[in-house]
Amino acid sequence: MAEKPYPAEKARGGEIILNTPARRAIFLSGLIGAVVLVLILAMVR
């Protein structure tokens, strides 16, 4: 049987919740890693 669809009001407005130090560290290291990768690729070219 098909499940009831998820309401659109709840699906909108994605929110990043960084409420623990570990989640903040993972998020920031991902951002910093992306920037470093771009810089390395720009220098290699």
Distance bins in CASP14 RR format, pairs under 12 A and 6 or more apart:
PFRMAT RR
TARGET T0000
AUTHOR 0000-0000-0000
RMODE 2
METHOD distances of the structure
MODEL  1
5 11 0 0 0 0 1 0 0 0 0 0 0
6 12 0 0 0 0 0 1 0 0 0 0 0
16 23 0 0 0 0 1 0 0 0 0 0 0
16 24 0 0 0 0 0 1 0 0 0 0 0
16 26 0 0 0 0 0 1 0 0 0 0 0
16 27 1 0 0 1 0 0 0 0 0 0 0
16 28 0 0 0 0 0 1 0 0 0 0 0
16 31 0 0 0 0 0 1 0 0 0 0 0
17 23 1 0 0 1 0 0 0 0 0 0 0
17 24 0 0 0 0 0 1 0 0 0 0 0
17 27 0 0 0 0 0 1 0 0 0 0 0
18 24 1 0 1 0 0 0 0 0 0 0 0
18 25 0 0 0 0 1 0 0 0 0 0 0
18 26 0 0 0 0 1 0 0 0 0 0 0
18 27 1 0 1 0 0 0 0 0 0 0 0
18 28 0 0 0 0 1 0 0 0 0 0 0
18 31 0 0 0 0 0 1 0 0 0 0 0
19 27 0 0 0 0 0 1 0 0 0 0 0
20 26 0 0 0 0 1 0 0 0 0 0 0
20 27 0 0 0 0 0 1 0 0 0 0 0
21 27 0 0 0 0 0 1 0 0 0 0 0
21 28 0 0 0 0 0 1 0 0 0 0 0
22 28 0 0 0 0 0 1 0 0 0 0 0
22 29 0 0 0 0 0 1 0 0 0 0 0
23 29 0 0 0 0 0 1 0 0 0 0 0
23 30 0 0 0 0 0 1 0 0 0 0 0
24 30 0 0 0 0 0 1 0 0 0 0 0
24 31 0 0 0 0 0 1 0 0 0 0 0
25 31 0 0 0 0 0 1 0 0 0 0 0
25 32 0 0 0 0 0 1 0 0 0 0 0
26 32 0 0 0 0 0 1 0 0 0 0 0
26 33 0 0 0 0 0 1 0 0 0 0 0
27 33 0 0 0 0 0 1 0 0 0 0 0
27 34 0 0 0 0 0 1 0 0 0 0 0
28 34 0 0 0 0 0 1 0 0 0 0 0
28 35 0 0 0 0 0 1 0 0 0 0 0
29 35 0 0 0 0 0 1 0 0 0 0 0
29 36 0 0 0 0 0 1 0 0 0 0 0
30 36 0 0 0 0 1 0 0 0 0 0 0
30 37 0 0 0 0 1 0 0 0 0 0 0
31 37 0 0 0 0 0 1 0 0 0 0 0
31 38 0 0 0 0 0 1 0 0 0 0 0
32 38 0 0 0 0 0 1 0 0 0 0 0
32 39 0 0 0 0 0 1 0 0 0 0 0
33 39 0 0 0 0 1 0 0 0 0 0 0
33 40 0 0 0 0 1 0 0 0 0 0 0
33 41 0 0 0 0 0 1 0 0 0 0 0
34 40 0 0 0 0 0 1 0 0 0 0 0
34 41 0 0 0 0 0 1 0 0 0 0 0
35 41 0 0 0 0 0 1 0 0 0 0 0
35 42 0 0 0 0 0 1 0 0 0 0 0
36 42 0 0 0 0 0 1 0 0 0 0 0
36 43 0 0 0 0 0 1 0 0 0 0 0
37 43 0 0 0 0 0 1 0 0 0 0 0
37 44 0 0 0 0 0 1 0 0 0 0 0
38 44 0 0 0 0 0 1 0 0 0 0 0
38 45 0 0 0 0 0 1 0 0 0 0 0
39 45 0 0 0 0 0 1 0 0 0 0 0
END
